[in-house]
Amino acid sequence: MAIETKLLTITPAPHIKSKFSTTRMMSIVIIALMPAFIGSIYFFGFRALLITLISVASAVFTEFVYQKLCRKKVTVTDGSAALTGLLLAFIISPSVPLWLPVVGSVFSILIVKQLFGGVGFNFLNPALAGRAFLMASWPAFMTAEWMTPKSGTLSGIESITTATPLGALKLSGYSANVAGSLNSMESLKHLLLGNVGGSIGETSALLLLIGGIFLIITGIIDWRIPLSYIGSVFALYIVLFLTGVSQLTPIFHILAGGLMIGAFFMATDPVTSPITKKGRWIFGVCAGLLTVLIRQWGGYPEGVSYSILIMNMFVPLIEKYTLPKPFGRVRRTA
């Protein structure tokens, strides 16, 4: 009598795995960024395309060379390096020198990502860390000159042509006239569509919102972080606006700057954001609070990048106190 035997494959936890591979996830995120990418070319022309291509190529090349020299498995085909280069390009000005995205991409991939072990091991968002490095090293190139979009002005209003929307209020010393112009329906329309000055891929709130909703529908990102991040900024500026502390409406702050790209594409990075549902709420609310503090009282007109980077460093602590208790574990008693 024959005895049938079956071989069992024994593997360590986790035993329930995601249906999304790294390559598939990166590809879907890149697809979600395409509306904003096409919009950036429309508003800023060939310069936006050139900066983006240089940034992506530099990121991919850096990862390939590092892995070859260190005799590691080459993973540039998974799309993570290309996505980092794309996001870095989206958060810098189209008027920067052509060597700047090269330096930023090398720093993002080599220092922030690869030296910490590669994809899945970096504790900071590589693109945001690259931007912070460029801002600290060459602030004049990063903020001195902005490119005027097609058929528009830098600020989105006709009376001010020398600064981006958030920068206009800082430079004017919080003038009531400037605030009134920025709060106008015309200004808000330009912010929604993207016909204002700013970084390459962050000016159109509408196109970024389309990409963000696509990521939520496909299950790539969790809705809790974008909702808590944007919602906390909106709620705090309601209070500040009603009390007279802020002269700009909450709607302006939702549409202006890098909040949309930060909330949907940066803060939701699965490697540098909490894995728990409660932790994601905490992460988003705290990032929103930091953004408001920096925008309202900080030296920079924008606070999205630094707020997310700061919260990246608190992710291990957030997860420590929000992880559910393992089944069957009991508290030790003396």
Backbone hydrogen bonds in HBPLUS format (Angstrom, degrees):
<---DONOR---> <-ACCEPTOR-->    atom                        ^
c    i                          cat <-CA-CA->   ^        H-A-AA   ^      H-
h    n   atom  resd res      DA  || num        DHA   H-A  angle D-A-AA Bond
n    s   type  num  typ     dist DA aas  dist angle  dist       angle   num
A0025-MET N   A0021-SER O   2.93 MM   4  6.15 163.8  1.95 155.6 160.0     1
A0026-MET N   A0022-THR O   2.94 MM   4  6.13 168.8  1.95 155.9 158.6     2
A0027-SER N   A0023-THR O   2.98 MM   4  6.08 156.0  2.04 145.4 152.5     3
A0028-ILE N   A0024-ARG O   3.01 MM   4  6.22 157.4  2.06 149.0 154.2     4
A0029-VAL N   A0025-MET O   3.04 MM   4  6.30 159.3  2.08 151.2 156.8     5
A0030-ILE N   A0026-MET O   2.96 MM   4  6.15 159.2  2.00 148.4 154.2     6
A0031-ILE N   A0027-SER O   2.95 MM   4  6.20 154.6  2.01 144.9 152.1     7
A0032-ALA N   A0028-ILE O   2.93 MM   4  6.19 151.4  2.01 144.1 152.0     8
A0033-LEU N   A0029-VAL O   3.09 MM   4  6.39 130.6  2.35 140.2 152.8     9
A0033-LEU N   A0030-ILE O   3.12 MM   3  5.12 135.2  2.33  96.0 108.4    10
A0034-MET N   A0031-ILE O   3.11 MM   3  5.25 155.1  2.17 105.0 112.7    11
A0037-PHE N   A0033-LEU O   2.95 MM   4  6.16 149.5  2.04 149.5 159.5    12
A0038-ILE N   A0034-MET O   2.85 MM   4  6.02 167.8  1.86 159.3 160.5    13
A0039-GLY N   A0035-PRO O   2.96 MM   4  6.13 155.3  2.02 143.0 150.6    14
A0040-SER N   A0036-ALA O   2.87 MM   4  6.05 146.0  1.99 141.2 149.9    15
A0041-ILE N   A0037-PHE O   3.18 MM   4  6.51 152.3  2.26 147.4 153.6    16
A0042-TYR N   A0038-ILE O   3.08 MM   4  6.36 153.2  2.15 145.2 152.9    17
A0043-PHE N   A0039-GLY O   2.92 MM   4  6.16 159.9  1.96 152.7 157.3    18
A0044-PHE N   A0040-SER O   2.79 MM   4  5.72 162.0  1.82 148.0 153.8    19
A0045-GLY N   A0041-ILE O   2.72 MM   4  4.56 132.8  1.94 122.8 129.4    20
A0150-LYS N   A0043-PHE O   2.78 MM 107  4.89 141.0  1.93 127.3 140.4    21
A0048-ALA N   A0045-GLY O   3.21 MM   3  5.90 133.4  2.44 115.7 124.2    22
A0050-LEU N   A0046-PHE O   2.89 MM   4  6.14 160.6  1.93 155.8 161.2    23
A0051-ILE N   A0047-ARG O   2.98 MM   4  6.16 170.8  1.98 154.2 156.0    24
A0052-THR N   A0048-ALA O   3.09 MM   4  6.16 160.0  2.13 144.9 150.8    25
A0053-LEU N   A0049-LEU O   2.98 MM   4  6.16 164.4  2.00 152.7 156.6    26
A0054-ILE N   A0050-LEU O   2.98 MM   4  6.15 161.9  2.01 152.8 157.8    27
A0055-SER N   A0051-ILE O   2.99 MM   4  6.13 159.3  2.03 146.6 152.4    28
A0056-VAL N   A0052-THR O   2.97 MM   4  6.16 168.2  1.98 155.8 158.5    29
A0057-ALA N   A0053-LEU O   2.94 MM   4  5.97 166.9  1.95 148.3 152.6    30
A0058-SER N   A0054-ILE O   2.94 MM   4  5.99 156.5  2.00 145.4 151.9    31
A0059-ALA N   A0055-SER O   3.06 MM   4  6.24 155.7  2.13 145.5 151.8    32
A0060-VAL N   A0056-VAL O   3.02 MM   4  6.25 169.1  2.04 156.9 159.2    33
A0061-PHE N   A0057-ALA O   2.93 MM   4  5.98 163.5  1.96 147.6 152.9    34
A0062-THR N   A0058-SER O   2.95 MM   4  5.97 158.3  2.00 143.6 149.5    35
A0063-GLU N   A0059-ALA O   3.14 MM   4  6.35 165.2  2.17 149.4 152.8    36
A0064-PHE N   A0060-VAL O   3.02 MM   4  6.20 160.4  2.06 149.5 155.3    37
A0065-VAL N   A0061-PHE O   2.94 MM   4  6.09 169.9  1.95 155.3 157.5    38
A0066-TYR N   A0062-THR O   3.00 MM   4  6.09 167.7  2.01 151.2 155.1    39
A0067-GLN N   A0063-GLU O   3.06 MM   4  6.11 169.3  2.07 149.0 152.2    40
A0068-LYS N   A0064-PHE O   2.99 MM   4  6.11 150.7  2.08 145.7 154.2    41
A0069-LEU N   A0065-VAL O   2.89 MM   4  6.05 167.8  1.91 155.4 158.5    42
A0070-CYS N   A0066-TYR O   2.94 MM   4  6.08 151.8  2.02 148.7 156.7    43
A0072-LYS N   A0067-GLN O   2.76 MM   5  4.83 161.6  1.80 151.5 154.5    44
A0071-ARG N   A0068-LYS O   3.15 MM   3  4.96 156.9  2.20  99.8 106.4    45
A0078-ASP N   A0075-THR O   3.02 MM   3  5.74 170.2  2.03 122.9 125.9    46
A0083-LEU N   A0079-GLY O   2.96 MM   4  6.10 155.0  2.02 146.4 153.3    47
A0084-THR N   A0080-SER O   3.00 MM   4  6.24 154.5  2.07 143.8 150.5    48
A0085-GLY N   A0081-ALA O   3.01 MM   4  6.29 163.2  2.04 152.2 156.0    49
A0086-LEU N   A0082-ALA O   2.93 MM   4  6.14 152.2  2.00 145.5 153.7    50
A0087-LEU N   A0083-LEU O   2.89 MM   4  6.09 167.2  1.90 155.5 158.1    51
A0088-LEU N   A0084-THR O   2.93 MM   4  6.07 157.9  1.98 149.4 156.0    52
A0089-ALA N   A0085-GLY O   3.07 MM   4  6.23 159.9  2.11 143.5 148.4    53
A0090-PHE N   A0086-LEU O   3.04 MM   4  6.30 148.3  2.14 143.7 152.9    54
A0091-ILE N   A0088-LEU O   3.17 MM   3  5.45 145.9  2.29 103.7 113.0    55
A0092-ILE N   A0089-ALA O   3.42 MM   3  5.57 164.2  2.45 112.5 110.8    56
A0201-GLY N   A0090-PHE O   2.89 MM 111  4.04 155.8  1.95 110.2 116.9    57
A0200-ILE N   A0092-ILE O   2.98 MM 108  6.15 161.5  2.02 154.4 149.2    58
A0096-VAL N   A0093-SER O   3.42 MM   3  5.77 170.6  2.43 114.0 114.2    59
A0100-LEU N   A0097-PRO O   3.10 MM   3  5.60 150.0  2.19 112.3 120.7    60
A0103-VAL N   A0099-TRP O   3.11 MM   4  6.45 161.8  2.14 156.7 159.8    61
A0104-GLY N   A0100-LEU O   2.96 MM   4  6.18 165.7  1.98 155.5 160.0    62
A0105-SER N   A0101-PRO O   2.92 MM   4  5.90 155.2  1.98 137.6 143.9    63
A0106-VAL N   A0102-VAL O   3.00 MM   4  6.20 160.7  2.04 151.2 156.4    64
A0107-PHE N   A0103-VAL O   3.01 MM   4  6.21 163.4  2.04 150.9 155.3    65
A0108-SER N   A0104-GLY O   2.94 MM   4  6.09 161.4  1.97 146.1 151.7    66
A0109-ILE N   A0105-SER O   2.95 MM   4  6.06 169.4  1.96 153.5 155.6    67
A0110-LEU N   A0106-VAL O   2.83 MM   4  5.61 156.1  1.89 146.6 154.0    68
A0111-ILE N   A0107-PHE O   3.04 MM   4  5.18 132.3  2.28 121.5 135.1    69
A0112-VAL N   A0107-PHE O   3.22 MM   5  6.65 159.6  2.27 160.4 166.4    70
A0114-GLN N   A0109-ILE O   2.75 MM   5  5.96 175.5  1.76 166.3 167.4    71
A0115-LEU N   A0110-LEU O   3.05 MM   5  6.10 147.6  2.16 151.9 159.8    72
A0116-PHE N   A0113-LYS O   3.29 MM   3  5.62 148.4  2.40 105.4 114.4    73
A0118-GLY N   A0113-LYS O   2.96 MM   5  5.10 153.2  2.03 137.7 132.2    74
A0117-GLY N   A0114-GLN O   2.95 MM   3  5.13 163.6  1.98 111.0 115.1    75
A0121-PHE N   A0118-GLY O   3.08 MM   3  5.79 157.2  2.13 147.4 147.5    76
A0129-ALA N   A0125-ASN O   2.93 MM   4  6.06 159.3  1.97 159.3 166.1    77
A0130-GLY N   A0126-PRO O   2.87 MM   4  6.03 150.5  1.96 145.0 153.3    78
A0131-ARG N   A0127-ALA O   2.99 MM   4  6.29 152.6  2.07 145.0 152.1    79
A0132-ALA N   A0128-LEU O   2.91 MM   4  6.16 158.9  1.95 148.2 154.0    80
A0133-PHE N   A0129-ALA O   2.95 MM   4  6.15 151.8  2.03 144.2 151.7    81
A0134-LEU N   A0130-GLY O   3.02 MM   4  6.30 157.3  2.08 146.3 152.1    82
A0135-MET N   A0131-ARG O   2.82 MM   4  6.04 157.1  1.87 152.1 159.0    83
A0136-ALA N   A0132-ALA O   2.95 MM   4  6.10 152.5  2.03 144.2 150.9    84
A0137-SER N   A0133-PHE O   2.97 MM   4  6.05 145.9  2.09 142.7 152.2    85
A0138-TRP N   A0134-LEU O   2.77 MM   4  5.58 167.0  1.79 149.1 153.7    86
A0142-MET N   A0138-TRP O   3.18 MM   4  6.42 150.3  2.27 148.1 157.1    87
A0143-THR N   A0139-PRO O   2.96 MM   4  5.97 142.2  2.11 147.8 154.6    88
A0144-ALA N   A0140-ALA O   2.81 MM   4  4.96 147.0  1.92 134.5 141.6    89
A0152-GLY N   A0149-PRO O   3.32 MM   3  5.44 140.5  2.49 134.7 124.2    90
A0197-GLY N   A0154-LEU O   2.73 MM  43  4.03 161.8  1.77 117.7 121.3    91
A0160-ILE N   A0157-ILE O   3.40 MM   3  5.94 156.2  2.46 112.0 117.9    92
A0168-ALA N   A0164-THR O   2.74 MM   4  5.78 142.9  1.87 160.3 170.0    93
A0171-LEU N   A0167-GLY O   2.91 MM   4  6.06 168.8  1.92 157.7 160.4    94
A0172-SER N   A0168-ALA O   3.03 MM   4  6.08 140.7  2.19 139.0 149.3    95
A0174-TYR N   A0169-LEU O   2.97 MM   5  5.07 167.6  1.99 164.3 160.3    96
A0173-GLY N   A0170-LYS O   3.21 MM   3  5.41 160.1  2.26 105.5 111.2    97
A0179-ALA N   A0175-SER O   3.00 MM   4  6.21 162.2  2.03 148.3 153.7    98
A0180-GLY N   A0176-ALA O   2.90 MM   4  6.04 155.7  1.96 144.8 151.1    99
A0181-SER N   A0177-ASN O   3.08 MM   4  6.35 152.0  2.16 143.5 150.5   100
A0182-LEU N   A0178-VAL O   2.94 MM   4  6.21 156.9  1.99 152.5 159.0   101
A0183-ASN N   A0179-ALA O   2.99 MM   4  6.14 138.2  2.17 143.6 154.5   102
A0184-SER N   A0181-SER O   3.21 MM   3  5.25 157.9  2.26 101.4 108.1   103
A0188-LEU N   A0184-SER O   3.03 MM   4  6.33 165.1  2.05 154.8 159.0   104
A0189-LYS N   A0185-MET O   2.90 MM   4  6.01 148.0  2.01 143.0 151.5   105
A0190-HIS N   A0186-GLU O   3.11 MM   4  6.40 155.4  2.17 145.6 151.4   106
A0191-LEU N   A0187-SER O   3.01 MM   4  6.33 154.1  2.08 148.0 155.5   107
A0192-LEU N   A0188-LEU O   2.93 MM   4  6.13 153.5  2.01 144.4 151.3   108
A0193-LEU N   A0189-LYS O   3.03 MM   4  6.23 162.4  2.06 151.3 155.2   109
A0194-GLY N   A0190-HIS O   2.71 MM   4  5.62 152.1  1.78 145.9 154.8   110
A0195-ASN N   A0190-HIS O   3.04 MM   5  4.98 124.5  2.36 135.6 141.3   111
A0206-LEU N   A0192-LEU O   2.94 MM  14  5.43 161.3  1.97 155.0 153.0   112
A0208-LEU N   A0204-SER O   3.23 MM   4  6.40 158.1  2.28 146.5 152.5   113
A0209-LEU N   A0205-ALA O   2.89 MM   4  5.97 148.2  1.99 142.1 151.4   114
A0210-ILE N   A0206-LEU O   2.99 MM   4  6.27 152.2  2.07 147.7 154.8   115
A0211-GLY N   A0207-LEU O   3.17 MM   4  6.42 160.0  2.22 141.2 145.8   116
A0212-GLY N   A0208-LEU O   2.82 MM   4  6.03 153.6  1.89 147.0 155.0   117
A0213-ILE N   A0209-LEU O   2.92 MM   4  6.08 162.3  1.95 152.0 155.5   118
A0214-PHE N   A0210-ILE O   3.10 MM   4  6.28 152.0  2.18 142.6 150.5   119
A0215-LEU N   A0211-GLY O   3.09 MM   4  6.41 147.8  2.20 143.2 151.1   120
A0216-ILE N   A0212-GLY O   3.08 MM   4  6.42 150.0  2.17 145.8 153.9   121
A0217-ILE N   A0213-ILE O   2.93 MM   4  6.15 164.4  1.95 153.9 157.7   122
A0218-THR N   A0214-PHE O   3.03 MM   4  6.17 156.5  2.09 145.4 151.5   123
A0220-ILE N   A0215-LEU O   2.98 MM   5  5.23 135.3  2.18 159.0 162.4   124
A0219-GLY N   A0216-ILE O   3.12 MM   3  5.10 149.5  2.22  98.8 108.2   125
A0227-LEU N   A0223-TRP O   3.09 MM   4  6.07 164.8  2.11 153.7 158.5   126
A0228-SER N   A0224-ARG O   2.94 MM   4  5.91 164.4  1.96 146.1 151.2   127
A0229-TYR N   A0225-ILE O   2.87 MM   4  5.83 155.3  1.93 151.2 158.7   128
A0230-ILE N   A0226-PRO O   2.91 MM   4  5.90 166.3  1.92 152.0 154.2   129
A0231-GLY N   A0227-LEU O   2.78 MM   4  5.50 148.9  1.87 137.6 148.3   130
A0232-SER N   A0228-SER O   3.00 MM   4  5.73 150.2  2.09 128.3 135.5   131
A0233-VAL N   A0229-TYR O   3.20 MM   4  6.45 161.4  2.24 149.5 154.2   132
A0234-PHE N   A0230-ILE O   2.95 MM   4  6.15 163.7  1.98 152.4 157.2   133
A0235-ALA N   A0231-GLY O   2.86 MM   4  6.01 163.4  1.89 148.2 153.0   134
A0236-LEU N   A0232-SER O   2.93 MM   4  5.99 165.4  1.95 148.4 152.5   135
A0237-TYR N   A0233-VAL O   3.03 MM   4  6.15 156.7  2.09 146.2 152.6   136
A0238-ILE N   A0234-PHE O   3.01 MM   4  6.26 133.8  2.23 141.4 153.8   137
A0239-VAL N   A0235-ALA O   3.30 MM   4  6.66 158.0  2.35 147.0 150.7   138
A0240-LEU N   A0236-LEU O   2.97 MM   4  6.29 163.5  2.00 148.4 153.3   139
A0241-PHE N   A0237-TYR O   2.83 MM   4  5.68 150.1  1.91 134.8 142.9   140
A0242-LEU N   A0238-ILE O   2.95 MM   4  6.05 163.6  1.98 149.0 153.5   141
A0243-THR N   A0239-VAL O   3.02 MM   4  6.11 145.1  2.15 144.8 154.0   142
A0245-VAL N   A0240-LEU O   2.83 MM   5  4.93 120.7  2.18 152.6 160.9   143
A0246-SER N   A0240-LEU O   2.98 MM   6  5.17 167.1  2.00 113.9 115.6   144
A0244-GLY N   A0241-PHE O   3.22 MM   3  5.13 154.2  2.29  97.8 105.5   145
A0252-PHE N   A0249-THR O   3.14 MM   3  5.37 121.9  2.49 101.9 115.0   146
A0253-HIS N   A0249-THR O   3.37 MM   4  6.81 158.5  2.42 149.8 154.4   147
A0254-ILE N   A0250-PRO O   3.02 MM   4  6.28 139.4  2.19 145.8 157.1   148
A0255-LEU N   A0251-ILE O   3.12 MM   4  6.33 154.5  2.19 150.2 155.8   149
A0256-ALA N   A0252-PHE O   2.85 MM   4  5.86 148.4  1.95 154.9 164.3   150
A0262-GLY N   A0258-GLY O   2.85 MM   4  5.79 149.8  1.94 147.1 156.8   151
A0263-ALA N   A0259-LEU O   2.81 MM   4  5.86 161.2  1.84 149.9 154.6   152
A0264-PHE N   A0260-MET O   3.11 MM   4  6.17 166.6  2.13 151.3 154.4   153
A0265-PHE N   A0261-ILE O   2.96 MM   4  5.36 149.7  2.06 131.1 140.5   154
A0266-MET N   A0262-GLY O   3.22 MM   4  4.66 142.7  2.37 110.2 119.0   155
A0267-ALA N   A0262-GLY O   2.75 MM   5  5.82 172.4  1.76 171.5 169.4   156
A0269-ASP N   A0266-MET O   3.25 MM   3  5.62 166.4  2.27 114.6 116.1   157
A0280-ARG N   A0276-THR O   2.99 MM   4  6.23 142.1  2.14 142.2 151.4   158
A0281-TRP N   A0277-LYS O   3.26 MM   4  6.64 151.4  2.35 146.3 152.9   159
A0282-ILE N   A0278-LYS O   3.11 MM   4  6.44 161.9  2.14 149.4 154.1   160
A0283-PHE N   A0279-GLY O   2.83 MM   4  5.99 161.1  1.87 147.9 153.6   161
A0284-GLY N   A0280-ARG O   2.99 MM   4  6.09 169.5  2.00 147.8 150.1   162
A0285-VAL N   A0281-TRP O   3.02 MM   4  6.16 168.3  2.03 153.8 157.0   163
A0286-CYS N   A0282-ILE O   2.98 MM   4  6.03 167.9  2.00 153.1 156.9   164
A0287-ALA N   A0283-PHE O   2.96 MM   4  6.08 156.3  2.02 147.8 154.9   165
A0288-GLY N   A0284-GLY O   2.97 MM   4  6.14 152.8  2.04 143.7 151.2   166
A0289-LEU N   A0285-VAL O   2.94 MM   4  6.23 154.6  2.01 147.8 154.7   167
A0290-LEU N   A0286-CYS O   2.96 MM   4  6.22 162.5  1.99 150.6 154.7   168
A0291-THR N   A0287-ALA O   2.96 MM   4  6.13 153.8  2.03 144.7 152.2   169
A0292-VAL N   A0288-GLY O   3.08 MM   4  6.32 159.3  2.12 149.9 154.3   170
A0293-LEU N   A0289-LEU O   3.01 MM   4  6.26 161.3  2.04 150.5 156.0   171
A0294-ILE N   A0290-LEU O   2.96 MM   4  6.13 163.4  1.99 152.5 156.2   172
A0295-ARG N   A0291-THR O   2.92 MM   4  6.03 165.6  1.94 149.9 154.7   173
A0296-GLN N   A0292-VAL O   2.89 MM   4  5.83 162.5  1.92 149.3 154.5   174
A0297-TRP N   A0293-LEU O   2.93 MM   4  5.72 160.7  1.97 141.8 148.0   175
A0298-GLY N   A0294-ILE O   2.83 MM   4  4.21 136.2  2.03 114.7 123.0   176
A0307-SER N   A0303-GLY O   3.03 MM   4  6.01 152.7  2.11 146.8 155.0   177
A0308-ILE N   A0304-VAL O   3.11 MM   4  6.31 162.4  2.14 157.2 160.1   178
A0309-LEU N   A0305-SER O   3.08 MM   4  6.30 163.5  2.11 150.0 155.0   179
A0310-ILE N   A0306-TYR O   2.93 MM   4  6.01 159.4  1.97 147.4 152.6   180
A0311-MET N   A0307-SER O   3.07 MM   4  6.25 158.3  2.12 141.7 147.7   181
A0312-ASN N   A0308-ILE O   2.82 MM   4  6.05 141.3  1.97 146.1 157.5   182
A0313-MET N   A0310-ILE O   3.17 MM   3  5.48 130.1  2.44 101.0 112.5   183
A0314-PHE N   A0311-MET O   3.00 MM   3  5.03 140.4  2.16  99.0 110.8   184
A0315-VAL N   A0312-ASN O   3.35 MM   3  5.39 162.9  2.38 102.2 107.2   185
A0318-ILE N   A0314-PHE O   2.91 MM   4  6.16 159.8  1.95 157.9 164.6   186
A0319-GLU N   A0315-VAL O   2.89 MM   4  6.08 166.1  1.91 160.8 163.7   187
A0320-LYS N   A0316-PRO O   3.00 MM   4  6.11 144.6  2.13 137.9 147.6   188
A0321-TYR N   A0317-LEU O   3.36 MM   4  6.65 149.5  2.46 146.6 151.5   189
A0322-THR N   A0319-GLU O   3.32 MM   3  5.04 151.0  2.41  93.9 102.3   190
A0323-LEU N   A0319-GLU O   3.03 MM   4  5.61 131.9  2.27 146.7 147.6   191
A0329-ARG N   A0326-PRO O   3.19 MM   3  5.79 165.0  2.21 136.1 137.0   192
